[in-house]
Amino acid sequence: MISTYKLSLICWLLFAGTIHAQQNYDSSNIPADLLKNAAVVVRNEEQNVVVKNDRSLVQTYSVVITILNAQGDYAASISEYYDPFTVLSNLKASLYDAKGILVKAYKAADFKDQSLTSEGTLFDQYRKKQLTFLHSTYPYTIAYSFERTFDGYLTFPGWQPVSNFGQAIEKSSYTFQIPQRLTFRYKTSNGLKTDSLQKDQKNSYSWSSSQIPAVIYEPYSTGIATITPWVKLSPDQFDFDRSKGTIKTWENMGSWIDQLNQNGQLLPEKTKIKIRSLIAGARNDQEKIALLYQYLQSNTRYVGIQLGIGGFKPIAAEKVAAVNYGDCKALSNYMKSMLEVAGISSNLVILGSGRPSLDSKFSSFTQANHMILCVPGKQDTTWLECTSNYNPAGYIGYANAGRQVLLVKSGGGELVGTPVFKPENNTQRRITEVVLSESGAADIKINTSYSYAQYEANLHKMLEEPLNRRRQIIQELSIPNLEISNFNYQQADKNLPVINESISLKSSQLTTTGGGKIFLALNLLNKKEAVPQKIVDRKTSFSLPYGYEDTDEIHFKLPGGFAAEFIPKDIELKSPFGTYSAKIVQKGNELIYTRKLLIRNNIYPASQYNALVDFYKQIYQADKQKAVLVKI
């Protein structure tokens, strides 16, 4: 039996706990200016990282987040990661209602333990603890915390308090402590204050931010990190999975990668014999490279392999020769090994595929996620994307092009640039023939050539099942009332990133009529269908990451006895973002419509965004031009 005193004490503690929750988590306490444009408000976030020595660190983390509406539900699903080199512990989580009253306290057993092995990955050891908070009434608040211990590290946890658009911050802080005998580097966003303290043979650094209002997403934005605080950190020395190294410079990292690959290019004798027979008739090194690259593509496949230091060290070439698979590192190393047999030197290359260039002033492992191969030549350099079964030799893909990468050389590394794909390289060339009938029906033949990045974007068409491809063509083409007769895709020269597409179709009603006249839409296939809205006081810079050039030429053969009564005037547009032209001429019983659009990839300041909208609006209007045909 519980005594009156004990019962009173329990009631008081429960009441005090409720008051404490209300004081801290009541959503009505959120400042009004943080609610504007927000779906999520981070009430308080604290991260502490303590580096114990050159192979051990402890990260503690806690956060309280109020979710204001359904758009913020993404923040109610948390995932924390671990592997054999990290221990995740002290996971705690709680759910509170709008007034900050505890709804549910979660136990460790409520977190689902899941593997991160994805399709296409053969081996990895990465796992996660996941929990999704469920609450039907907004706003609600979640709180969770954990501790993560690292046994060996290659990098240090960073800090980015604002991780999404529509996210406001009441308070966020990061404290980093490291022994004075260990050196490291950090880089911060512009204007962020760094506080530091030296005590007891340790250096402590701290960063904090508060009262950051939410920013709404803006089209083509370069990202929230361009206008919000962040910190990146990297050790100068590391000790990970029985491997020690230095990453103070990119040269250091290249040296470490080179050491990891020592003696990794040995091949079985039967593989060497095969290589020599393949290149026996080759007239020069370029032909040898192409032949061996095609052999690699035909006889190996990509699988992910992420096991400790194996996330950076390729499996040996002789192993790939035996199993015919590997990840980007293994396949690149295997190709390097085959080239060595052919007497051709090459270099492994580390880069961030689909990421920005490696920062020349700040070396770190977190910037890289991929490996390719570089084959220097006397007159030209050949770059090889060894995970692709279809790319021609020399074409490394748009995600790898035009960026600073790390060339791994004997004894070190060097930052170099990959080939730049200009808009004039990434082309779509299309010639269309349209035979019109007086009733408005039409026979149409479309011949298109896609090159470089547009080759890459359309490669799937050549590989797709015919039935699925037929459905996709119908969905992609804006031609009304169409019926496909046949289609074909070819890569005539396997050494060039060019696909040729040919489509024959019929339209039972291509034109509209009225008052004895035929109205003919001139741009059948490549219209700008929408224009973004202008933004007053835009906050973020914007990018057009994909530069390309499209040329469309359409030949309309007019029905017998008809001529053009009206032809639109030529249009020519010029802007910092690109150029556009549309012209139409009549030759005999044909109208020839030519449209050309070039878009320049670049990063532009926020102040130029509305000029981009104006440019797109002009294109949108120009693409709606019509000619008028009459009977003569």
Salt bridges, closest charged atoms under 4 A:
GLU80 OE1 - ARG148 NH2 2.92
ASP110 OD2 - LYS107 NZ 3.97
ASP113 OD1 - ARG127 NE 2.81
ASP113 OD2 - LYS129 NZ 3.25
ASP151 OD1 - ARG55 NH2 2.70
GLU170 OE2 - ARG43 NE 2.54
ASP195 OD1 - LYS193 NZ 3.66
GLU218 OE1 - ARG538 NE 3.89
ASP236 OD1 - ARG185 NE 2.68
ASP239 OD1 - ARG55 NH1 2.98
ASP241 OD1 - ARG242 NH1 3.34
GLU269 OE2 - ARG276 NH1 3.65
GLU287 OE2 - ARG283 NH2 2.44
ASP327 OD2 - LYS329 NZ 2.61
ASP359 OD2 - LYS187 NZ 2.30
GLU385 OE1 - HIS370 NE2 2.74
GLU414 OE1 - LYS409 NZ 2.92
GLU438 OE2 - LYS631 NZ 3.26
ASP443 OD1 - LYS506 NZ 2.85
GLU476 OE1 - LYS461 NZ 3.63
GLU476 OE2 - ARG469 NH2 3.21
GLU501 OE2 - LYS461 NZ 3.50
ASP537 OD2 - LYS539 NZ 2.91
GLU549 OE1 - ARG429 NH2 2.84
ASP552 OD2 - ARG430 NH1 3.72
GLU553 OE2 - HIS555 NE2 2.58
GLU565 OE1 - LYS517 NZ 3.04
GLU590 OE1 - HIS555 ND1 3.57
ASP614 OD1 - LYS534 NZ 2.82
ASP623 OD1 - ARG595 NE 2.85
